Amino acid sequence: MSEALAKKAAALDAADELAPHRELFALDDGVVYLDGNSLGALPRHVPARMQDVIAREWGQLRIRSWEESGWWTAPERIGDRIAPLVGAAPGTVVVGDSTSVNVFKALVAAVRLAGEGRDEILVDASTFPTDGYVAESAARMTGRQIRALAPDEIGSALGPRTAAVLVNHVDYRTGRLNDLPGMTAAIRSAGALAVWDLCHSAGALPVGLGAHGVDFAVGCTYKYLNGGPGSPAYLYVRGDHQPRFDTPLPGWNSHEDPFGMRPAYVPGDGAVRGRVGTPDILSMLALESALDVWDGVSIEAVRAKSLALTDFFLECVEAYVPAGRVSSVTPAAHAERGSQVSLACAEAGEVMRALTARGVVGDFRRPDVLRFGFTPLYVGFADAERAATELAALAG
Ligand SMILES: *Cc1c(COP(=O)(O)O)cnc(C)c1O
């Protein structure tokens, strides 16, 4: 569409140190995949690893694999692979269950830790729905009141009644990045516990769970972490909370002596306490293999590229799409932006269908939002320029 912007894209791609990572993923030429914030692309090496897991570990070793293939300890081992990506100490992250289930464990455990006098749970009103549903049930079960507030209202609502606060780090709809360091500090100084949902931030930007003193965190692995459809989620419990982490789902996998088969529950020590039942080994090992793409990658470099990509996409949209046809609902300030751009657009559902048919895959969120996720390991600047070109062709 514009010679100058196409040239700029080529120059940015040529200077991009993460560009070679694209080859690690199974992506078709001609398709611009901007939906990695919903389902990350497949790393090319994962199918061969899964073939081995299925044919040899399951097919030949069978029951022996729980020990010999390291299946039993996979939840903590893979947790330790995710930990550095979210700034967590070793031994504080466990993989398993879904994000929804982990929100439940974390929030109930947070309320239990907060103690009896605190009768309110604050929740991000714009949260991904599952978090809100689970929080409402957790509040009912623990005899607390739920208060849904915009993230910027939470600070002034904190007080001696606050037990726990559940916030999404990046808003799934608008791409707004919430202030995790500032909000966590405010929540903690009110004597409450902070529970962060990292679904749209882990793998896209530095999180700093340890540095910022976050109490609990959860997140999924099938978005920016490319673990595959329905791959297991993770749960972070700050090290000093672990001994008092009182899970509402005390399954046998988290028992101090799981094979003792004892009638009374005694929790194990450390991250293992976040486990429930038998892990979904196939999905878990696909995730473990997929995490290889992060070897040698700095999350700061990922963040820098992500911001450059979303800036450049917005610049191309501004230049190409007729004025008034779309408007960004993603904050312009870097400090408030995740790794996606959301554009409000009339007939957004139709527009996204047509864009996808032209090889630019994003997604549509009702009522009127086009979402474009920028996954720095496999999206480049020419992709961003092409997406804006196709959008302009449809919107013109
Ligand atoms: C994607 C997402 C989820 C998904 O939860 P599941 O239990 O994996 O279905 C939850 N919360 C947020 C904020 C999300 O973005």
The ligand as a Tripos MOL2 file, in Angstrom:
@<TRIPOS>MOLECULE
LIG
   15    15     1     0     0
SMALL
NO_CHARGES

@<TRIPOS>ATOM
      1 C1         -7.9100  -17.5660   28.0870 C.3       1 LIG1
      2 C2         -8.2700  -17.1410   29.4650 C.ar      1 LIG1
      3 C3         -8.8110  -18.0380   30.3840 C.ar      1 LIG1
      4 C4         -9.1210  -19.4390   29.9500 C.3       1 LIG1
      5 O1         -9.4550  -20.2770   30.9970 O.3       1 LIG1
      6 P1         -9.5710  -21.8340   30.7200 P.3       1 LIG1
      7 O2         -9.8900  -22.4180   32.0020 O.co2     1 LIG1
      8 O3         -8.2750  -22.2740   30.1130 O.co2     1 LIG1
      9 O4        -10.6440  -22.0250   29.7010 O.co2     1 LIG1
     10 C5         -9.0450  -17.5950   31.6830 C.ar      1 LIG1
     11 N1         -8.7840  -16.3210   32.0530 N.ar      1 LIG1
     12 C6         -8.2720  -15.4310   31.1700 C.ar      1 LIG1
     13 C7         -7.9720  -14.0370   31.6210 C.3       1 LIG1
     14 C8         -8.0230  -15.8030   29.8570 C.ar      1 LIG1
     15 O5         -7.5430  -14.9260   28.9870 O.3       1 LIG1
@<TRIPOS>BOND
     1     1     2 1
     2     2     3 ar
     3     2    14 ar
     4     3     4 1
     5     3    10 ar
     6     4     5 1
     7     5     6 1
     8     6     7 2
     9     6     8 1
    10     6     9 1
    11    10    11 ar
    12    11    12 ar
    13    12    13 1
    14    12    14 ar
    15    14    15 1
@<TRIPOS>SUBSTRUCTURE
     1 LIG1         1 GROUP 0 **** ****
